[in-house]
Amino acid sequence: MNCNCCANLHKTTALSAAGLLTVTNPTNIGNFDKFCLVLTICPDSVITGVPVAYTVTINGTAVPIIDKWGYPITSDRLRTRTLYKGRYVTVGTASHVTLLNVCDDPTVSTTTVAETDGE
């Protein structure tokens, strides 16, 4: 996969049923560092039932993954093998990863998007 953020590319190596992602290069990530995420594990094969909010282990701590509007990104909003670009942000003692190129409407899942015919 070719991208402009290869030094900041994080691919999933594990996914728990609770939505915790383990990624490559999870340490020494600083405030406002670029964070490019690629899911290599299909969430549907691990998470059954209702969608759960994703968290990712960064610098040894599980932090939430949110969209540009501040909504939690749930397991039905990301697709495998898609490059999601964002930033790791720390405000005070709270940290999170903000992904900028996910679906803007948190009520629309990737299943719904995939089923539309574009008309």
N, C-alpha and C positions, 0 to 999 in steps of 0.2 A: 504494500500500500504506500503510495507516494503522497507526502503532505509537506507543508511548509513548517510544521511544528514537530519534526521527527525527534528532536531532543526532548520534547515534552509529550511524546506519544505513550499512552498507557493502555495496554491490552489486558483484558480480563484473564486471570489464570484460575480463578475460582469464584463461585457464586453460591451463597447459602440460601436456604428457603426463606430466610428473613429479609433477603434483599441486600446482604452485605457483599460487596464486590472486593475481591483481592486483585490487584493490578500489578503489572511490571513497573519497575522504577518508583516504588511508593515512598521513598525517603528523600530528604533534603529538598523538599518542595517549599518555596517561600511564598510570602504574601504577594498576590497579584501575578504569580507565575502562570504562564499559559498551561492549559491542561486539555490535552486532546485524548478522547476516550473512544475505544473501539471494543464493542462487546464481541467476544469470540465464543461465548457460551449462550445458547438459546435459553432465555428466561423461562419459556413455557416447559422446558424439560426439567426444570428445578423447582419453580414456584407454581404451585397448583392452587386453585381457589381464587380468592379476590386478589387483585394486584396489591403489591406492597411498595412502600417508598424505598428507593435505593439509598444506601450509604456506601462509602468507599473508605478503605483504610489508607490514611495519609499520615506519614510521620508517626506511625504507631497508634493513631487514634481514628475511630470511625467518625466520619463527617457526612452530613447529608448532601445529596446532589439536588440542586434546585434549578428551575428555569429562570429566564431573565426577568420574570415578573415576581419571583420569590416563591412560586409554588413548588412543592416537592415533586420530583420526577418519579413516577411509579413504574412498575415493571411492565406495564402495557404501553408505555410511551417511547421506548427505545427499540431500535431494530439491531439485529446482529450485522456485523460487517459494514456498518455505517460510521463514518468519522464525525464525532461530535466535538465541537471546539468550544472552549470556555476558559475559565480562570479559577485558580484556587484563591479564596479570599478569607482573610482573618480580620474580624472586627472585635476589638477588645479581646476576650478570651474565647469567643465563638468563631468557629471556622466552617466553611462550606465550599463546595464546588458549584459554580454557576456555569451551566451549559447554555450557549446562545442560540444554537441552531436546532432546537427541538420544536415540535409542534407547539404553537402559541396557545392553543386551547387545551387546558388540562382535562377537559371533559371528553376530548376526542382521543381514542386509543389508536395505536398503529393498526389494529385489526379493522377499525372503522375506516381509516384512511386507505388501507389496502383494498377495501371492498368498493370504494367509490369508483365511478367510471370517468370522472373528470368533467362531466357535463353539468 
